[in-house]
């Protein structure tokens, strides 16, 4: 939350600041010429957009050095920063000497935007606008101040719903359907940039399906309409005056608008808001499949016999989870879910999350160079469970043991059967099975894909392997068949992932 400033999530370089019916279906319209003016539309929409002011009580140790009050904001490394810090410290030392009491708390304020979706007083904004707030005030277009209560929030999509009490009906906006919005369409953004109040900016929809690494369900709309600090939580409108997005973040080296803003699409936001209002616990109930997935690369697609890189590769399944019960196996590539194509790995978590809990859905997987159709009963995602993708590396590189082991030269790795010595050296489990990677040659196919000593190869070419010679045999078979890569299932300290390694045809 900004210090006396306006809230906005920044995707910045180098600075980063931290159920009801579906949206109204719109027919795909022909491209429209640029309007002569946005004045009529803006006049209609402005009363539905609100400013949001929050306050938070901070203790002394919550805002930096206890001995130093809030400093004026300077660029990093500015000599004035140290000057003012020394000055304030000197002032406080004098106060202590005179026995003056020290302030233990202070009020921090933040500003943002929101919009009214129901005349009864429901207001939508970003969660980061009101996070940790002690008091929330909604300021209407006519400057009426209303105290707001938090109805519910969803941190995964950064959406919050507020409720205000008023004696008169409020002017509400309608949801539009972001799925039919096209790149190049005109859009309006209305909000509270820098605390200036109702401000209208115009631009076009620049791109769709942007992933800015802010959460597991990133699917942002991109716009060049000017969005700045304080616009967070405000609406993005189409030319019919319907909300097709919630302005949430900007990409900015300076903290100001450079024409790259991001909005949560209404297709996602509308469903989240409806659940936050209608569910008795005011939370979002998301579907859960119980799989750990990774990207299907061109090499993996080739090794599996897929025509192109698509779908989500299942690295592992949760014991007794929906996927395992339905028969989904590690090595399967999920191509469709509930009749919808899984275009890439990051698409699947969103499809599953949007599916009603306990719904039985059809799933098509690619298994052993053929399609298989399954039925899955979707579970409910708990807060401790995530839509998992391939995890990061863990552990330290170990040197090769002195014992003699088989060498698979085609992959540039030294491999060994599992031995008690290797279990101890690489901290493998007592029940470890497979083939241990003992050494990886520099610039080899294995090194290119991040394999390292201590990794355990469980499968090669989707067949279980128990000896290094079996791996060598699978590599030889791949060479004979003219394949460019071989797919390995690798375990690293409990994490499973598939790796397609280039096969040397020389």
Secondary structure, DSSP 8 states (H G I E B T S, - for coil): --SSEE--EEE-SS------S--------------S-SHHHHHHHGGGEEEEEEEEEEEGGGSS-TTS-------TT-HHHHHHHHHHHHHHHHHHHTT-----EEEEEEEEEEEEEETTTEEEEEHHHHTT-SEEEEE-TT--EEEEEEEEEETTTTEEEEEE--SS-----EE--GGG--TT-EEEEEE-GGG--SEEEEEEEEEEEE--SSSTT--EEEE-S---TT-TT-EEE-TTSEEEEEEEEEE-SSSS--S-EEEEEHHHHHHHHHHHHHSTT-----EE--EEEEE--HHHHHHHT-SSS-SEEEEEE-TTSHHHHHT--TT-EEEEETTEE--SHHHHHHHHHTS-TT-EEEEEEEETTEEEEEEEE-EE--TT---B------S------SS---EEGGGTEEEEE--HHHHHHTT--TT--SEEEEEE-TTSHHHHTT--TT-EEEEETTEE--SHHHHHHHHHHHHHTT-SEEEEEEEETTEEEEEEEE----
